[in-house]
Amino acid sequence: MNRTKNTGRRLGAILLTMLLAVSTFTMNLTNARATTLSNPRTDSNGVVTWDCVYFGNYPQSDATGQTKEPIKWRVLSVNGNDAFLVADQNLDGQQYNTTNTDTTWETCTMRSWLNGYDSSSNTNGVDFSSDNFIDRAFT
């Protein structure tokens, strides 16, 4: 039973890591059109208002992955010309690392997939330079 519990916890941790890693993004507002973004605000009734921006395109509601839609990002915080964003929806699901080996964020396959790195950038030697998140969403 403990093994099942540990497996469930591990899968939960992996899923949470995937959601956060795939859906967070830092944007420099210097060259962005929307330069009047604000931190989330809470009114007297406890209702939170989020500023949002649309940036990039990625399949979100099409199960085949063929139709891209604009990505809606919620503004988590603004600090000068920098905004910390989170996607309004989960954009994709990837493993932290494609094999069950000890690895750091710097050398995991998820980081390589997100950024389009080649095989020298991760411990598994997988080349993501032609099939990756950043090129698919932002070009």
C-alpha positions in Angstrom: 0.0 0.0 0.0 2.9 2.4 0.8 4.3 1.8 -2.7 0.9 2.7 -4.3 0.7 5.8 -2.1 4.3 6.9 -3.0 3.6 6.3 -6.7 0.5 8.4 -6.5 2.4 11.2 -4.7 5.2 11.0 -7.3 2.7 11.2 -10.2 1.0 14.2 -8.4 4.3 16.0 -8.0 5.2 15.3 -11.6 1.8 16.6 -12.8 2.1 19.8 -10.7 5.6 20.4 -12.0 4.4 19.9 -15.6 1.6 22.4 -15.1 3.7 25.0 -13.6 6.7 24.6 -15.9 4.6 24.6 -19.1 2.2 27.3 -18.1 4.4 30.0 -16.5 6.2 32.6 -18.4 8.1 35.9 -17.7 7.5 38.7 -20.1 9.5 41.9 -20.5 7.0 44.7 -21.1 9.5 47.1 -22.7 8.6 45.9 -26.2 5.0 44.7 -25.5 1.9 46.6 -26.6 0.2 46.2 -23.2 2.4 48.3 -20.9 -0.2 49.2 -18.3 -0.6 45.8 -16.6 -1.3 45.6 -12.9 -0.9 43.0 -10.2 -4.1 41.1 -9.3 -6.6 43.2 -7.3 -9.1 42.1 -4.7 -12.2 44.1 -4.0 -14.0 44.4 -0.7 -16.1 41.3 -1.5 -13.0 39.2 -2.0 -13.4 39.1 -5.8 -10.0 39.0 -7.6 -9.5 40.8 -10.9 -6.7 39.7 -13.1 -5.1 41.6 -15.9 -4.7 39.3 -18.9 -2.7 39.4 -22.1 -2.9 37.3 -25.3 0.5 36.2 -26.5 1.4 33.3 -28.8 -0.8 30.5 -30.2 -1.1 26.9 -29.1 -3.7 24.1 -29.5 -6.0 24.2 -26.5 -9.5 22.9 -27.4 -8.7 20.9 -30.5 -8.0 17.3 -29.5 -6.1 16.7 -32.7 -3.7 19.5 -32.0 -4.1 21.0 -35.5 -5.9 24.2 -34.6 -3.9 26.8 -32.7 -5.7 29.4 -30.5 -4.3 32.6 -28.9 -2.8 31.8 -25.5 -4.5 33.8 -22.7 -2.0 34.7 -19.9 -3.0 35.9 -16.4 -0.7 38.5 -14.8 0.5 37.2 -11.5 2.8 40.1 -10.7 4.3 43.2 -12.3 7.7 44.5 -11.3 8.8 47.5 -13.4 9.0 46.3 -17.0 8.7 42.6 -16.1 5.5 40.7 -15.7 5.2 37.1 -14.4 2.4 35.3 -16.2 0.6 32.0 -16.0 -1.4 30.5 -18.8 -5.2 30.6 -18.2 -5.4 26.9 -19.3 -3.0 23.9 -19.2 -1.3 24.0 -22.5 0.4 20.6 -22.7 1.5 17.7 -20.7 5.1 16.5 -20.7 7.2 14.4 -18.4 9.8 16.1 -16.3 12.3 13.7 -17.7 11.6 11.0 -20.3 13.4 8.3 -18.2 13.2 7.6 -14.5 16.6 8.8 -13.7 17.9 11.5 -11.2 18.3 14.8 -13.1 18.2 18.5 -12.4 16.0 21.1 -14.0 19.1 22.2 -16.1 19.4 18.7 -17.7 15.8 17.4 -17.8 14.0 16.7 -21.0 11.1 19.0 -20.1 13.3 22.1 -20.1 14.8 21.0 -23.4 11.3 20.6 -24.9 10.1 23.9 -23.6 13.1 25.8 -25.0 13.9 23.8 -28.2 17.3 22.6 -27.0 19.3 20.0 -28.9 20.4 16.6 -27.6 23.5 18.0 -25.7 21.2 19.9 -23.3 19.6 16.9 -21.5 20.7 13.7 -19.8 18.7 11.6 -22.2 20.2 13.0 -25.4 16.8 13.9 -26.9 16.9 16.5 -29.7 14.0 19.0 -29.4 15.4 21.6 -31.8 12.7 20.9 -34.4 9.7 19.8 -32.2 9.3 22.0 -29.1 7.0 24.3 -27.2 8.6 27.7 -27.8 8.7 27.4 -31.6 5.2 26.0 -31.9 3.7 28.6 -29.6 5.6 31.8 -30.5 6.5 31.7 -34.1 
